[in-house]
Amino acid sequence: MSLRVIFLGPPGAGKGTQAQNLAREWGVPHIATGDMLREAVAASSALGLEAKRHMNSGGLVPDPVVIGLVGERLGQPDAKTGCVLDGFPRTVAQAEALDALFARTGIALDRVVFFDVSRGELLRRLTGRRICRACGRSFHLVSAPPKVAGKCDACGGELHQRADDSEATVATRLDVYQTQTAPLLDYYRGRTLLAEVAGEGPVDRVAEAIRTAVGQAVTR
Ligand code: AMP
């Protein structure tokens, strides 16, 4: 089976958590531009150094940089069977570049899943989020605390707050989402690819809504 799906939604909507689980279930790679950019920052590559300024301020990394990264990643053998794209595209220019990339290889996008979450809930989730430095697992100080404060349940690694999850930067990221990414809803609605799911509520219930939305596209 081949499956190409985009998870679209504001920061903190739960795209990463769902993408990680569902991509494994569907046997396709989880491609998260935020993770790829953080790896480049950690490696202090030229790309990472450029990306860091934008990421720390809550703005977007320039389109050509991100489009180049994704183009390269989609060309790797494991992406032949499909992908769950998480955090890409984030602008109309990125969506157009992705269309062109897929068109060149004769590939069709199956579904775009939009995660609907209120601004208040996004702020609560993002500012309380803590990430394991070692394995990347995500916790929440109030709703999903680790068993031992500051330590990852899975690997014992140290938990930290992402630099861009501070209150001031989160507000900027949500504004950037509204102005630059939200227009993609109409872009994909116009192609009848968009499915909306309620992103609040238990992880399992959201996952089931996504399976239904994606299943309908695949059996269309
Ligand atoms: P995320 O982990 O998806 O919240 O992304 C973290 C940060 O990486 C964003 O706030 C942006 O600065 C940058 N980033 C991730 N994906 C993209 C993208 N598709 N386009 C531009 N910047 C991105």
Boltz pocket constraint, residues with backbone or C-beta under 6 A from the ligand:
constraints:
  - pocket:
      binder: B
      contacts: [[A, 11], [A, 33], [A, 34], [A, 35], [A, 37], [A, 51], [A, 54], [A, 55], [A, 56], [A, 58], [A, 59], [A, 60], [A, 61], [A, 62], [A, 63], [A, 66], [A, 86], [A, 87], [A, 88], [A, 89], [A, 90], [A, 94], [A, 164], [A, 173]]
      max_distance: 6.0
